[in-house]
Amino acid sequence: MSTPTRSSLLSSDPPPQSKFKGNTNPNAVIISTGAGSLDHSTNGAKWWVDSNSRRYVPAAQESVIGVIVGRTGAESWRVDIGAAPTANLDTLAFEGARKRNRPNLKSRKAAGLGELKGGFMTKCSMKMCRLLLDPTHFLLPILGSKFPFDAAIGVNGRVWVDAKDPRHVIGFLRCVEAVDPDAGGGGIGEREIKAMLPGLDL
């Protein structure tokens, strides 16, 4: 399983009753447009279908990591977010940006909450990104107990990390690859990652 693919809201005849938050049509039925397993957020406010899609499908309100690839006029940037179309980002969307204080970006990595300076960005499966965003997942707390780091996770299959010691950055990336269920590591678990750490010279 990998990233959620979006579902379409379609009508049926005769329509079964469906109750979803935000759905004002009591006679509507949700029909998935892709194969996978149905999953939902803890509070049930968001539902999605996990599939083996390799390309990110953009959706509103999702946090992604993008790479600035060019400008689209004086007021916006063209951003590669790993989807078929590039995204457009207004210069004033950056944290702290004002009309008189626009960010001067060239090819730095940027996320919806601001520019990510320094560090290193890598790609992993979208399934792995969602695991890292789960507060109950074991990997980030284990690494945080070994060394300090800053990380940003995008649901579009990109991870950014920064640490004072380059060995820590390399160790972080190797652990993400090892735990990633869709990478060469085969998705090792908590016990295996703890056994792996002493050999990383952290």
N, CA, C and O of each residue as an XYZ file, in Angstrom:
808
protein
N       0.841     -1.189      0.000
C       0.000      0.000      0.000
C       0.876      1.238      0.000
O       1.983      1.232      0.538
N       0.361      2.314     -0.617
C       1.163      3.529     -0.647
C       0.315      4.728     -0.327
O      -0.137      4.870      0.809
N       0.080      5.605     -1.294
C      -0.564      6.865     -0.975
C      -2.058      6.832     -1.231
O      -2.515      6.050     -2.065
N      -2.837      7.662     -0.538
C      -4.266      7.712     -0.805
C      -4.553      8.216     -2.206
O      -3.972      9.210     -2.639
N      -5.438      7.546     -2.913
C      -5.952      8.096     -4.159
C      -7.323      8.645     -3.865
O      -8.068      8.070     -3.072
N      -7.667      9.754     -4.495
C      -8.919     10.422     -4.148
C     -10.125      9.674     -4.693
O     -10.032      8.989     -5.712
N     -11.235      9.806     -4.025
C     -12.483      9.180     -4.443
C     -13.409     10.213     -5.060
O     -13.320     11.403     -4.757
N     -14.284      9.756     -5.914
C     -15.252     10.639     -6.548
C     -16.603     10.509     -5.862
O     -16.983      9.421     -5.429
N     -17.324     11.611     -5.763
C     -18.666     11.613     -5.195
C     -19.653     11.479     -6.347
O     -19.820     12.401     -7.144
N     -20.295     10.337     -6.426
C     -21.208     10.061     -7.527
C     -22.572      9.683     -6.973
O     -22.695      9.287     -5.814
N     -23.587      9.808     -7.804
C     -24.927      9.411     -7.382
C     -25.238      8.024     -7.926
O     -24.656      7.599     -8.925
N     -26.140      7.329     -7.281
C     -26.515      5.991     -7.734
C     -28.027      5.875     -7.720
O     -28.703      6.692     -7.095
N     -28.566      4.880     -8.394
C     -30.004      4.680     -8.480
C     -30.305      3.190     -8.335
O     -29.958      2.415     -9.226
N     -30.947      2.760     -7.229
C     -31.386      3.578     -6.095
C     -30.211      3.872     -5.176
O     -29.366      2.998     -4.982
N     -30.122      5.088     -4.592
C     -28.960      5.449     -3.790
C     -29.077      4.964     -2.355
O     -30.124      5.136     -1.731
N     -28.017      4.360     -1.818
C     -28.030      4.013     -0.402
C     -27.767      5.243      0.436
O     -27.217      6.227     -0.057
N     -28.160      5.197      1.712
C     -27.896      6.309      2.609
C     -26.415      6.327      2.967
O     -25.839      5.280      3.262
N     -25.797      7.494      2.945
C     -24.398      7.623      3.352
C     -24.244      8.879      4.181
O     -24.773      9.933      3.829
N     -23.530      8.769      5.269
C     -23.320      9.910      6.155
C     -21.832     10.169      6.296
O     -21.133      9.439      6.998
N     -21.345     11.213      5.627
C     -19.964     11.626      5.714
C     -19.927     13.087      6.100
O     -20.767     13.874      5.663
N     -18.957     13.452      6.916
C     -18.807     14.836      7.316
C     -18.604     15.699      6.085
O     -17.720     15.417      5.275
N     -19.395     16.734      5.930
C     -19.274     17.620      4.778
C     -20.152     17.207      3.613
O     -20.284     17.966      2.653
N     -20.756     16.031      3.665
C     -21.626     15.575      2.594
C     -23.051     16.028      2.900
O     -23.687     15.514      3.820
N     -23.547     16.986      2.131
C     -24.874     17.543      2.386
C     -25.968     16.794      1.642
O     -27.151     17.078      1.829
N     -25.589     15.847      0.805
C     -26.565     15.086      0.049
C     -26.770     13.722      0.710
O     -25.901     12.858      0.591
N     -27.897     13.498      1.405
C     -28.099     12.228      2.110
C     -28.261     11.051      1.164
O     -28.164      9.901      1.593
N     -28.511     11.316     -0.141
C     -28.701     10.237     -1.101
C     -27.459      9.978     -1.943
O     -27.522      9.266     -2.945
N     -26.342     10.549     -1.540
C     -25.108     10.365     -2.299
C     -24.403      9.093     -1.865
O     -24.597      8.617     -0.746
N     -23.588      8.547     -2.747
C     -22.788      7.375     -2.434
C     -21.352      7.674     -2.864
O     -21.123      8.277     -3.912
N     -20.398      7.253     -2.054
C     -18.991      7.446     -2.364
C     -18.499      6.241     -3.150
O     -18.637      5.106     -2.694
N     -17.927      6.475     -4.323
C     -17.392      5.403     -5.157
C     -15.910      5.674     -5.385
O     -15.546      6.741     -5.881
N     -15.058      4.729     -5.031
C     -13.625      4.890     -5.215
C     -13.274      4.773     -6.691
O     -13.844      3.957     -7.414
N     -12.330      5.599     -7.128
C     -11.866      5.537     -8.515
C     -10.571      4.756     -8.628
O     -10.003      4.668     -9.717
N     -10.086      4.185     -7.526
C      -8.864      3.393     -7.560
C      -8.952      2.238     -6.581
O      -9.672      2.309     -5.584
N      -8.213      1.168     -6.871
C      -8.225     -0.006     -6.007
C      -7.299      0.193     -4.821
O      -6.275      0.866     -4.940
N      -7.647     -0.383     -3.678
C      -6.818     -0.278     -2.486
C      -7.646     -0.548     -1.252
O      -8.790     -0.993     -1.341
N      -7.059     -0.275     -0.097
C      -7.773     -0.494      1.161
C      -8.279      0.831      1.705
O      -7.585      1.846      1.640
N      -9.493      0.815      2.240
C     -10.121      2.015      2.776
C      -9.550      2.323      4.156
O      -9.466      1.444      5.015
N      -9.160      3.575      4.360
C      -8.619      3.993      5.646
C      -9.198      5.356      6.005
O      -9.793      6.016      5.153
N      -9.033      5.786      7.248
C      -9.596      7.068      7.667
C      -8.779      7.653      8.806
O      -8.014      6.949      9.465
N      -8.953      8.960      9.029
C      -8.276      9.635     10.127
C      -8.876      9.181     11.452
O      -9.934      8.551     11.482
N      -8.192      9.505     12.546
C      -8.623      9.047     13.869
C     -10.036      9.510     14.209
O     -10.820      8.757     14.787
N     -10.357     10.755     13.847
C     -11.686     11.285     14.176
C     -12.728     10.993     13.101
O     -13.884     11.398     13.226
N     -12.323     10.297     12.054
C     -13.272      9.931     11.005
C     -13.637     11.056     10.071
O     -14.556     10.915      9.265
N     -12.925     12.191     10.162
C     -13.256     13.339      9.321
C     -12.735     13.175      7.898
O     -13.285     13.764      6.967
N     -11.677     12.377      7.720
C     -11.091     12.169      6.399
C     -11.032     10.685      6.088
O     -10.647      9.867      6.923
N     -11.424     10.359      4.862
C     -11.383      8.971      4.391
C     -10.591      8.934      3.098
O     -10.640      9.876      2.307
N      -9.858      7.843      2.881
C      -9.103      7.722      1.645
C      -8.893      6.246      1.303
O      -9.163      5.357      2.111
N      -8.409      6.013      0.095
C      -8.095      4.666     -0.364
C      -6.588      4.557     -0.524
O      -5.996      5.260     -1.343
N      -5.966      3.679      0.254
C      -4.534      3.433      0.126
C      -4.298      2.504     -1.052
O      -4.891      1.430     -1.144
N      -3.418      2.938     -1.957
C      -3.113      2.114     -3.123
C      -1.615      2.126     -3.367
O      -0.869      2.764     -2.623
N      -1.171      1.432     -4.394
C       0.243      1.355     -4.729
C       0.653      2.399     -5.755
O       1.596      2.184     -6.517
N      -0.039      3.516     -5.782
C       0.291      4.570     -6.735
C       1.691      5.099     -6.483
O       2.072      5.321     -5.334
N       2.464      5.304     -7.550
C       3.823      5.821     -7.432
C       3.869      7.327     -7.641
O       4.894      7.956     -7.378
N       2.789      7.905     -8.102
C       2.761      9.345     -8.353
C       1.777     10.003     -7.397
O       0.664      9.518     -7.192
N       2.206     11.106     -6.822
C       1.367     11.822     -5.875
C       0.167     12.459     -6.578
O       0.303     13.073     -7.636
N      -1.000     12.303     -5.973
C      -2.223     12.928     -6.471
C      -2.558     14.086     -5.534
O      -2.940     13.846     -4.389
N      -2.425     15.330     -5.986
C      -2.626     16.476     -5.092
C      -4.026     16.517     -4.498
O      -5.006     16.160     -5.152
N      -4.100     16.956     -3.251
C      -5.372     17.141     -2.566
C      -5.250     18.343     -1.647
O      -4.178     18.621     -1.110
N      -6.349     19.049     -1.473
C      -6.357     20.247     -0.637
C      -6.012     19.902      0.808
O      -6.338     18.820      1.296
N      -5.351     20.833      1.482
C      -5.012     20.751      2.903
C      -3.917     19.742      3.221
O      -3.681     19.466      4.397
N      -3.245     19.185      2.231
C      -2.155     18.250      2.511
C      -0.817     18.996      2.497
O      -0.603     19.886      1.673
N       0.068     18.630      3.404
C       1.396     19.237      3.477
C       2.346     18.484      2.560
O       2.474     17.263      2.648
N       3.004     19.213      1.689
C       3.940     18.606      0.746
C       5.272     19.340      0.794
O       5.358     20.458      1.303
N       6.305     18.707      0.263
C       7.599     19.348      0.071
C       7.798     19.509     -1.420
O       7.727     18.539     -2.174
N       8.051     20.745     -1.847
C       8.212     21.026     -3.260
C       9.568     21.637     -3.561
O      10.272     22.103     -2.665
N       9.919     21.628     -4.826
C      11.163     22.226     -5.295
C      10.821     23.326     -6.291
O      10.130     23.092     -7.282
N      11.313     24.519     -6.015
C      11.075     25.644     -6.916
C      11.770     25.384     -8.249
O      12.977     25.145     -8.288
N      11.009     25.430     -9.339
C      11.587     25.172    -10.663
C      11.520     26.382    -11.578
O      12.089     26.356    -12.670
N      10.848     27.427    -11.166
C      10.774     28.621    -12.008
C       9.729     29.583    -11.501
O       9.047     29.325    -10.509
N       9.616     30.697    -12.198
C       8.631     31.719    -11.835
C       7.489     31.728    -12.831
O       7.656     31.369    -13.997
N       6.338     32.139    -12.358
C       5.187     32.347    -13.234
C       4.723     33.779    -13.039
O       3.671     34.029    -12.451
N       5.504     34.698    -13.528
C       5.216     36.106    -13.318
C       5.924     36.620    -12.085
O       6.768     35.933    -11.510
N       5.578     37.833    -11.680
C       6.267     38.472    -10.559
C       5.726     38.044     -9.212
O       6.380     38.261     -8.192
N       4.537     37.437     -9.181
C       3.881     37.175     -7.900
C       3.826     35.703     -7.494
O       3.304     35.399     -6.421
N       4.335     34.789     -8.296
C       4.210     33.374     -7.937
C       5.371     32.557     -8.486
O       6.097     32.983     -9.385
N       5.517     31.367     -7.912
C       6.565     30.428     -8.298
C       5.941     29.144     -8.824
O       4.841     28.764     -8.422
N       6.654     28.482     -9.725
C       6.258     27.165    -10.219
C       7.007     26.128     -9.388
O       8.231     26.182     -9.265
N       6.249     25.171     -8.810
C       6.825     24.242     -7.835
C       6.586     22.795     -8.260
O       5.462     22.404     -8.576
N       7.658     22.012     -8.263
C       7.555     20.578     -8.516
C       7.195     19.887     -7.205
O       7.973     19.917     -6.251
N       6.020     19.264     -7.155
C       5.596     18.544     -5.950
C       5.471     17.040     -6.216
O       4.891     16.309     -5.414
N       6.015     16.590     -7.338
C       5.976     15.171     -7.651
C       4.700     14.705     -8.298
O       4.490     13.503     -8.457
N       3.838     15.636     -8.679
C       2.577     15.301     -9.345
C       2.698     15.592    -10.835
O       3.668     16.209    -11.275
N       1.712     15.148    -11.611
C       1.740     15.376    -13.053
C       1.786     16.860    -13.392
O       2.623     17.257    -14.202
N       0.920     17.711    -12.808
C       1.063     19.153    -13.029
C       1.927     19.772    -11.936
O       1.942     19.301    -10.799
N       2.645     20.833    -12.293
C       3.371     21.567    -11.255
C       2.393     22.440    -10.490
O       1.310     22.756    -10.983
N       2.780     22.827     -9.288
C       1.934     23.681     -8.456
C       2.372     25.129     -8.598
O       3.515     25.410     -8.959
N       1.468     26.031     -8.314
C       1.787     27.459     -8.279
C       1.740     27.933     -6.836
O       0.787     27.648     -6.110
N       2.772     28.656     -6.425
C       2.882     29.136     -5.058
C       3.048     30.639     -5.059
O       4.003     31.173     -5.624
N       2.106     31.318     -4.418
C       2.181     32.770     -4.323
C       3.343     33.173     -3.434
O       3.591     32.538     -2.409
N       4.057     34.222     -3.817
C       5.216     34.658     -3.037
C       4.823     35.065     -1.622
O       5.642     34.979     -0.707
N       3.598     35.502     -1.431
C       3.149     35.927     -0.104
C       2.692     34.761      0.759
O       2.310     34.955      1.913
N       2.731     33.528      0.197
C       2.314     32.357      0.964
C       3.388     31.904      1.939
O       3.118     31.105      2.835
N       4.617     32.416      1.769
C       5.696     32.018      2.656
C       5.575     32.713      3.999
O       5.134     33.859      4.086
N       5.970     32.006      5.036
C       5.913     32.547      6.384
C       6.779     33.806      6.484
O       7.957     33.780      6.127
N       6.204     34.892      6.963
C       6.939     36.141      7.127
C       7.044     36.983      5.881
O       7.617     38.072      5.922
N       6.501     36.506      4.761
C       6.607     37.254      3.511
C       5.642     38.432      3.501
O       4.505     38.310      3.958
N       6.085     39.560      2.986
C       5.271     40.758      2.824
C       5.526     41.307      1.427
O       6.474     40.902      0.754
N       4.684     42.221      1.002
C       4.859     42.793     -0.330
C       6.217     43.469     -0.477
O       6.792     43.501     -1.565
N       6.724     44.011      0.632
C       8.031     44.665      0.575
C       9.165     43.720      0.989
O      10.336     44.101      0.982
N       8.803     42.486      1.349
C       9.808     41.541      1.823
C       9.528     40.162      1.241
O       9.296     39.204      1.979
N       9.550     40.067     -0.077
C       9.266     38.795     -0.745
C      10.487     37.880     -0.658
O      11.618     38.365     -0.705
N      10.280     36.560     -0.532
C      11.422     35.641     -0.491
C      12.134     35.599     -1.834
O      11.484     35.595     -2.879
N      13.459     35.569     -1.816
C      14.253     35.501     -3.035
C      14.672     34.058     -3.253
O      15.741     33.645     -2.804
N      13.847     33.298     -3.931
C      14.086     31.865     -4.111
C      14.626     31.578     -5.503
O      14.261     32.232     -6.480
N      15.495     30.594     -5.570
C      16.008     30.153     -6.873
C      15.663     28.681     -7.063
O      14.783     28.341     -7.854
N      16.349     27.821     -6.345
C      16.054     26.389     -6.478
C      16.044     25.702     -5.117
O      16.262     24.493     -5.030
N      15.797     26.455     -4.067
C      15.765     25.853     -2.739
C      14.489     25.045     -2.554
O      13.474     25.279     -3.211
N      14.574     24.090     -1.641
C      13.398     23.286     -1.322
C      12.451     24.112     -0.476
O      12.891     24.842      0.412
N      11.158     24.008     -0.738
C      10.199     24.798      0.020
C       8.952     23.982      0.303
O       8.572     23.118     -0.487
N       8.328     24.252      1.413
C       7.075     23.584      1.781
C       6.016     24.644      1.976
O       6.311     25.839      1.927
N       4.792     24.220      2.195
C       3.699     25.161      2.336
C       3.886     26.109      3.502
O       3.287     27.185      3.512
N       4.695     25.748      4.486
C       4.878     26.593      5.648
C       6.126     27.454      5.559
O       6.401     28.204      6.495
N       6.876     27.383      4.506
C       8.047     28.234      4.370
C       9.206     27.522      3.707
O       9.135     26.340      3.370
N      10.281     28.285      3.529
C      11.475     27.776      2.868
C      12.273     26.870      3.802
O      12.453     27.185      4.979
N      12.743     25.757      3.278
C      13.592     24.844      4.028
C      15.038     25.119      3.637
O      15.453     24.807      2.521
N      15.792     25.694      4.542
C      17.166     26.093      4.245
C      18.145     25.022      4.702
O      18.007     24.456      5.787
N      19.143     24.751      3.851
C      20.142     23.748      4.183
C      19.545     22.364      4.206
O      18.556     22.098      3.523
N      20.137     21.479      4.985
C      19.602     20.135      5.118
C      19.717     19.328      3.843
O      20.448     19.693      2.922
N      18.992     18.234      3.802
C      19.036     17.316      2.666
C      17.639     16.753      2.440
O      16.953     16.379      3.391
N      17.228     16.695      1.197
C      15.923     16.134      0.857
C      16.108     14.809      0.141
O      16.967     14.674     -0.731
N      15.300     13.841      0.515
C      15.317     12.556     -0.144
C      13.895     12.145     -0.501
O      12.927     12.748     -0.037
N      13.783     11.133     -1.313
C      12.476     10.606     -1.696
C      12.285      9.229     -1.079
O      13.229      8.447     -0.964
N      11.059      8.949     -0.687
C      10.698      7.618     -0.207
C       9.273      7.350     -0.663
O       8.666      8.182     -1.337
N       8.745      6.205     -0.301
C       7.378      5.908     -0.711
C       6.406      6.808      0.050
O       6.695      7.248      1.162
N       5.269      7.072     -0.552
C       4.253      7.875      0.109
C       3.671      7.143      1.316
O       3.207      7.770      2.269
N       3.699      5.841      1.268
C       3.300      5.035      2.425
C       4.219      5.338      3.601
O       3.754      5.486      4.731
N       5.530      5.432      3.339
C       6.488      5.702      4.405
C       6.275      7.090      4.991
O       6.384      7.278      6.203
N       5.974      8.059      4.141
C       5.724      9.416      4.631
C       4.541      9.443      5.590
O       4.588     10.123      6.614
N       3.497      8.717      5.270
C       2.333      8.690      6.155
C       2.660      7.964      7.460
O       2.125      8.313      8.512
N       3.522      6.971      7.402
C       3.952      6.316      8.638
C       4.730      7.293      9.517
O       4.528      7.332     10.731
N       5.618      8.082      8.907
C       6.405      9.043      9.671
C       5.526     10.133     10.279
O       5.846     10.672     11.338
N       4.432     10.453      9.620
C       3.520     11.469     10.140
C       2.602     10.935     11.238
O       1.923     11.707     11.916
N       2.584      9.636     11.409
C       1.778      9.019     12.468
C       2.512      9.192     13.795
O       3.615      8.667     13.945
N       1.934      9.914     14.771
C       2.638     10.158     16.032
C       2.927      8.890     16.837
O       3.738      8.921     17.763
N       2.280      7.787     16.497
C       2.528      6.536     17.219
C       3.612      5.685     16.569
O       3.982      4.643     17.109
N       4.131      6.117     15.411
C       5.160      5.322     14.742
C       6.473      5.422     15.513
O       6.763      6.451     16.122
N       7.256      4.362     15.486
C       8.430      4.249     16.352
C       9.675      4.985     15.861
O      10.524      5.337     16.680
N       9.822      5.233     14.551
C      11.130      5.628     14.022
C      11.627      6.983     14.517
O      12.736      7.072     15.043
N      10.835      8.031     14.362
C      11.308      9.364     14.734
C      11.629      9.481     16.225
O      12.650     10.079     16.564
N      10.807      8.940     17.133
C      11.189      8.999     18.550
C      12.503      8.275     18.853
O      13.292      8.741     19.675
N      12.739      7.143     18.197
C      14.000      6.417     18.420
C      15.181      7.249     17.950
O      16.170      7.377     18.672
N      15.096      7.819     16.750
C      16.190      8.635     16.237
C      16.382      9.886     17.081
O      17.512     10.311     17.319
N      15.276     10.479     17.537
C      15.363     11.676     18.364
C      16.034     11.423     19.696
O      16.588     12.345     20.295
N      15.993     10.197     20.167
C      16.671      9.855     21.428
C      18.167      9.660     21.237
O      18.920      9.610     22.209
N      18.599      9.549     19.973
C      20.012      9.324     19.670
C      20.750     10.604     19.293
O      21.921     10.764     19.638
N      20.088     11.513     18.593
C      20.730     12.754     18.152
C      19.658     13.777     17.801
O      18.541     13.408     17.438
N      19.998     15.079     17.908
C      19.027     16.126     17.548
C      18.970     16.318     16.031
O      19.994     16.239     15.351
N      17.795     16.565     15.519
C      17.634     16.818     14.088
C      16.343     17.592     13.864
O      15.459     17.616     14.720
N      16.252     18.220     12.703
C      15.017     18.846     12.228
C      14.564     18.069     11.004
O      15.381     17.704     10.160
N      13.278     17.819     10.906
C      12.763     17.065      9.763
C      11.442     17.647      9.309
O      10.672     18.181     10.107
N      11.193     17.536      8.026
C       9.904     17.901      7.439
C       9.458     16.736      6.566
O      10.238     16.209      5.772
N       8.214     16.346      6.716
C       7.670     15.205      5.980
C       6.554     15.691      5.075
O       5.619     16.342      5.542
N       6.634     15.392      3.810
C       5.563     15.711      2.872
C       4.838     14.436      2.476
O       5.469     13.398      2.277
N       3.529     14.506      2.362
C       2.781     13.304      1.978
C       3.005     12.943      0.511
O       2.488     11.935      0.031
N       3.776     13.765     -0.200
C       4.062     13.497     -1.612
C       5.327     12.671     -1.795
O       5.889     12.646     -2.890
N       5.787     11.994     -0.745
C       6.926     11.090     -0.889
C       8.274     11.765     -0.763
O       9.259     11.282     -1.322
N       8.342     12.875     -0.039
C       9.603     13.584      0.151
C       9.839     13.860      1.632
O       8.926     14.216      2.377
N      11.089     13.685      2.028
C      11.490     13.900      3.418
C      12.710     14.805      3.423
O      13.664     14.579      2.679
N      12.675     15.830      4.263
C      13.812     16.747      4.426
C      14.331     16.616      5.841
O      13.550     16.560      6.791
N      15.659     16.568      5.989
C      16.249     16.432      7.318
C      17.485     17.311      7.404
O      18.207     17.491      6.424
N      17.719     17.859      8.599
C      18.902     18.666      8.843
C      19.435     18.335     10.226
O      18.663     18.199     11.175
N      20.746     18.205     10.345
C      21.406     17.933     11.622
C      22.797     18.541     11.565
O      23.351     18.752     10.486
N      23.361     18.823     12.745
C      24.682     19.447     12.796
C      25.766     18.505     12.289
O      26.713     18.941     11.635
N      25.631     17.223     12.586
C      26.630     16.232     12.188
C      26.167     15.520     10.921
O      25.088     14.925     10.922
N      26.950     15.560      9.839
C      26.550     14.861      8.607
C      26.289     13.376      8.818
O      25.479     12.788      8.103
N      26.965     12.758      9.794
C      26.725     11.338     10.070
C      25.291     11.099     10.517
O      24.706     10.056     10.227
N      24.731     12.070     11.224
C      23.353     11.937     11.687
C      22.367     12.016     10.527
O      21.368     11.298     10.501
N      22.656     12.894      9.570
C      21.802     12.995      8.379
C      21.831     11.679      7.611
O      20.790     11.160      7.207
N      23.035     11.148      7.415
C      23.177      9.875      6.683
C      22.482      8.747      7.432
O      21.791      7.927      6.828
N      22.667      8.705      8.761
C      22.012      7.671      9.552
C      20.507      7.767      9.491
O      19.825      6.747      9.394
N      19.967      8.992      9.547
C      18.528      9.218      9.437
C      18.009      8.660      8.116
O      17.008      7.945      8.089
N      18.690      8.987      7.026
C      18.237      8.553      5.705
C      18.307      7.038      5.548
O      17.427      6.431      4.937
N      19.340      6.440      6.091
C      19.467      4.983      6.001
C      18.365      4.285      6.784
O      17.861      3.242      6.367
N      17.995      4.864      7.920
C      16.923      4.265      8.722
C      15.573      4.389      8.021
O      14.778      3.449      8.029
N      15.314      5.542      7.419
C      14.061      5.721      6.670
C      13.981      4.703      5.534
O      12.936      4.091      5.313
N      15.087      4.527      4.818
C      15.097      3.559      3.716
C      14.873      2.139      4.223
O      14.176      1.349      3.586
N      15.465      1.819      5.370
C      15.330      0.461      5.903
C      13.916      0.166      6.368
O      13.441     -0.962      6.230
N      13.229      1.173      6.924
C      11.876      0.975      7.447
C      10.821      1.065      6.347
O       9.729      0.513      6.487
N      11.139      1.750      5.265
C      10.190      1.950      4.161
C       9.723      0.608      3.608
O      10.545     -0.159      3.107
N       8.431      0.302      3.682
C       7.940     -0.998      3.207
C       8.045     -1.174      1.698
O       7.985     -2.299      1.202
N       8.202     -0.063      0.956
C       8.272     -0.157     -0.497
C       9.687      0.021     -1.029
O       9.878      0.104     -2.242
N      10.687      0.083     -0.146
C      12.071      0.256     -0.579
C      12.835     -1.051     -0.444
O      12.269     -2.088     -0.098
N      14.142     -0.982     -0.727
C      14.960     -2.191     -0.697
C      15.090     -2.805      0.678
O      15.382     -3.995      0.799
N      14.872     -1.998      1.738
C      14.985     -2.530      3.093
C      13.891     -3.505      3.452
O      14.052     -4.304      4.374
N      12.784     -3.456      2.743
C      11.694     -4.395      2.973
C      10.821     -4.074      4.155
O       9.940     -4.863      4.497
N      11.041     -2.913      4.808
C      10.167     -2.505      5.892
C      10.473     -3.181      7.212
O       9.612     -3.860      7.772
N      11.701     -3.007      7.726
C      12.050     -3.639      8.989
C      11.315     -2.947     10.142
O      10.853     -1.816      9.997
N      11.212     -3.621     11.269
C      10.435     -3.134     12.397
C      11.273     -2.468     13.472
O      12.464     -2.222     13.284
N      10.638     -2.177     14.607
C      11.284     -1.439     15.687
C      12.478     -2.195     16.265
O      13.530     -1.601     16.499
N      12.325     -3.491     16.495
C      13.425     -4.266     17.072
C      14.624     -4.298     16.133
O      15.768     -4.193     16.575
N      14.361     -4.444     14.832
C      15.457     -4.497     13.865
C      16.175     -3.155     13.735
O      17.395     -3.112     13.573
N      15.406     -2.046     13.805
C      16.042     -0.731     13.660
C      16.908     -0.432     14.878
O      17.953      0.203     14.740
N      16.501     -0.872     16.064
C      17.322     -0.675     17.263
C      18.612     -1.476     17.165
O      19.661     -1.026     17.625
N      18.539     -2.660     16.566
C      19.743     -3.467     16.381
C      20.648     -2.890     15.307
O      21.858     -3.115     15.324
N      20.076     -2.158     14.386
C      20.836     -1.570     13.275
C      21.609     -0.319     13.705
O      22.684     -0.050     13.168
N      21.083      0.443     14.657
C      21.654      1.744     15.029
C      23.114      1.682     15.481
O      23.887      2.549     15.073
N      23.540      0.717     16.291
C      24.938      0.711     16.725
C      25.939      0.629     15.576
O      27.071      1.094     15.713
N      25.543      0.052     14.458
C      26.446     -0.075     13.325
C      26.493      1.141     12.425
O      27.220      1.139     11.431
N      25.723      2.199     12.753
C      25.688      3.383     11.912
C      26.675      4.462     12.350
O      26.755      5.517     11.720
N      27.422      4.213     13.412
C      28.436      5.160     13.900
C      27.822      6.538     14.149
O      28.306      7.548     13.639
N      26.741      6.560     14.949
C      26.062      7.806     15.263
C      26.656      8.475     16.519
O      26.197      9.542     16.926
